[in-house]
Amino acid sequence: MTESKTVPPTSVAELTAAVLGGSLGVPPAELSVTSAFWLHHTTRLPGADVTYRNYYVLLRVGEVFGASSFEAGELDPSYCADTSGRTLADVLRSGAALPVRIAALDAYLAAVEPHHASPLAEEIVLPAGTPDVRARARDAAVAGLLDVAEGTKVALIGVVNPLVDAITARGGTCLPCDFNLRETASGLPVARDMTEVVDAADAVVATGMTLSNGSFDVLLNRCREQSKPLAVYAQTGSAVIRSFLGTGVTALSAEPFPFSQFSSRPSSLYRYPRTEP
């Protein structure tokens, strides 16, 4: 991880090549997947009329988990039996689905430097409570990564309704984009073209799922070219996103597994502070 700061990656493929080349620490051939998970859950917050359907790949390596979301039907649960026991180098070089390779890359980078051990990370403890209480606390912490002044146009890539509310509560104008929604819970129209909302925005907030659907490099380059701040809220690939801090990613809210939605007790996320775009 330390050398990735000296020679920053410019793309996910470049980061993967650096990992496979052994330049970031422990060779990935020496780290094995002990458990592989295919996880599906749904969420519908009180008063909402939208049910979120979430799917995750989880790969356990030692004390950490690599995580990646994926779309319905993209990955069969049988991948689990084919992945447990393999080295991370083997998984990264394989023809596995992109979410599996993102989870393997995330597991490697988290094993090299867990978020709780990073000197750059600020631990935020989310309060105990109901799903909506915890979601609002989490998304307020994410919104705090950007300077949202009155009238700031914020592109939101991957709609999370409490995050929409957190942006608007700070006086920002939210420009949402999502493949699976037509409007937000508050009635805002949701675009499908990511570049459309990025080009119209003053700042960008994106979820880590941009890694698992292959759009992260496009988003990163667009924000670099336009010198726009990019904050990322990541359950998917939180350690992967961390590798791009200061080279396109302005700030990061990293939430390693187990995620906040799986517990009613206090849990931690890790905020990495703002840098200049």
N, C-alpha and C positions, 0 to 999 in steps of 0.2 A: 504493500500500500504506500509506503514512503516514497518509493521510486516513481509511482504513478503521479505524484505531485511534482517531481522533477521533470518528467517527460509526460505531460498530460495527454490523454487519448483524445482523438478528435471524432471518434465514432465507436459504436459498440463492437464492431468487427475488429477495430484496432485494439481496443481494451482486451477482447478475447484472445487475440494473438499474443499480446503481452503476457497474459496469464499463462497461456500454453507454452510460451517461451521461457517461463520460469523467472521472469525479471521482477516480479512483484513479491517474492517471498518463497514460501514452501512450494515446491513443485506440485501441481495439481494431481499428478500421478500418485502422490503419497497420501492423498485424502480420499476417503471412500464414503459413499452414500450408505448410511446404516438403515435408513427408513425412507420410503417414498409414499406420499399421500396424494390422493385425488379427493378433493373436498368440494362439496356443493352445499350452499346454504342460501336462505332467502331472508329478506328483511323488509318489514313494512312498519314505519314509525307511526305512532298514534296520530290520527287525523289526516294521514297521507292517503292518496289514492294510487300510489305507485308502489309496486312490489319489486325490490331489487333482487335479482337472481345472480348470485356470485359463485364463481368456480375458481379453485386455486390448485396449483401444483405446489407441493411442499417437499423439499429434500432436506433430510437431517444429516449433518456432517459434524460429528463430535457434539459440542454443546450448542451449535447454532442451527438455524433453519434458513435455507434459501427459499424464496417465495416468488410465485408469479401467478397472476390471474390469467384467465383465458375465456374465450367465448364458448357458449353452449355448443356441444357437438364437435368441438375442435380436437378434443383429446379423450381417448377411451381409458377407463380405469385400469385396464390391463397393463398400461405402461408401468404401473407400480412394480409388478413382478419382474419386469425387464430391467429395472433401474436399480433396485436395492442391491448393494454389494459391488456396484461398478465404481471405478474411480471417477473423480470429477474430470480428469483429462479425457477419459473415455467418453463420458457423456457429452462434453463440449465438442469433441471431434465427431460425434455420431450424427446420423441423419435424423435425430429426434426432433419433435415439434419445437418451434421457437420458444414457447413458454417453458418447456423442460430445460432448454439450454440457458434461458435467462435465469431460471431458478438455480441451476448449477453454477453459473457465474456469480450470482448473488451469494450462494453458500460459500464459495471460495473466498470472496472478498470479505464476507462477515467473519469467516474463520481466521483470516489473516489479521483483521482488526474489528472486533465486535463494536457496535455502536457505544455500548456502555464504557468501553475503554478508550474511546477517541478523545483526545484533548480538545478537539474543536466542538464537540457536541454539548448542547445544553439539554439536560434531562427535564422533561415536563411530565409531571405525574397527573394523570387524568383522575378525576374524583370517582368514587364509588357512586353507583346510581343506575337509573333505568337507561335503556339504549339511547333515548333521545337526549337525556342529560349528558351522557358521555360523548355522543356524537357532536353535540354543540360545543362542548369544551374542546374537543379535538379540532374541530374545524375553525374555531376562533383562534386557536394556536397556529393553525396553518395560515389563516388570513393575516396574522400578525407578522408574517415573514416579509410582506410587501408594504411599502409606504403607500397606502391607499388614501389619497387626499380627495376632497370633495370634487366629484366629477371625473375622477380617474376611470378610464375605460379598461376593464380587466377581462381578458379572455380567459375563460375557464374550460380547459380541455379535459372532458370527463366530468359529467355533472354529478355533484353531490349536493343535495338541496340545502342542508345546513350551511355548507360553504357558500352557496349563493347568498343566503341570508347574512352570513358574516361579512361578505364583501359589501353588500348594499347597506348594512348597518354602519359601515365606516364611510359612507357617502360615495362609494364607487358605483360605477355602472357596469353590471355584469354582462358579458357577451358569451353565453354558453355554447358549447359544442359537444355533441355526443352522437354515437352511432345508433343508440338504442332508445332515445327519447325524442319526443316532438316538442315538449314544453316542460319547463320546470314546475315545481309545486306552486310557485307564486305566479305562474302564467307567462313567464318569459319564453319567447320562441327559441328553440334550440337548433343551431346550424349543424350541418353535417360536414361542411368543408372547413377543416382546421385552418388552412392558410387564410381563408376569408376573415375569420375572427382575429387571428394573430396580426394580420396586416392592419386591421382597424383599431387595435388595442394600444394602450400605453404600456401595459404590463401583462404578463401571462402567468397563470397558475395552471399546472397540469398534474394529472395523476401518473403514478408509475406504470399504469397499464399501457401508456404509450410505448414502453419497452416491449411488452408482450404482443402488441399488434403491429410492431415494426415501424411505427411512425416517429419514434423518439429522435432519430438522427435528423429527419426532416425538420422537426420542431426546433431542435437544438441549433441547426444551421440557420434557420429563419430568424431566430432571436438574436443570434450572433451578428448576422448581416445587418439587422435593423437596430442593433444596440438596445434591445428591449430586455428589461429584467425578467427572468424566468425562475419562478419558484415551483418546486415539485413536492407534492404530497405523495409519499411512496409507502405502500405496503408491498406492492410488486417491486422487486429489485432495488430496495432501499440502499443497499451497499453499492450497487452498480451506479446508481445516480450520484452517489457521493463522489465517485471518481471524476465527475465532470464539474465539481464545484470550482468556480473561478475561471472556467474555460467554456462558459455558456450557461451553466446553471448558476443562478444568483444566490439561491437559498434552498434549503431542503428540510422538510419534516419527515423523518424516517421512523416508521413504525414496524419494527421487526415482529415476527410471529412469536408468541400468540397475540393476535390482534385484539383491539379494544372491544370489538363486537362479540368476542367469545367469552367475556367475563363481565360481571357486575362489580367487581372489586377494583381498587386502584391499580392502574397499570401505567407503563411509561412509554412515551415517544421521545425522540431525540431531534432537537432542532439545531440545524447548522446555520450560523448567522449570515446576514446579507453581505454580499460582496458587490463591487461595481460591475454592471453588465459589460 
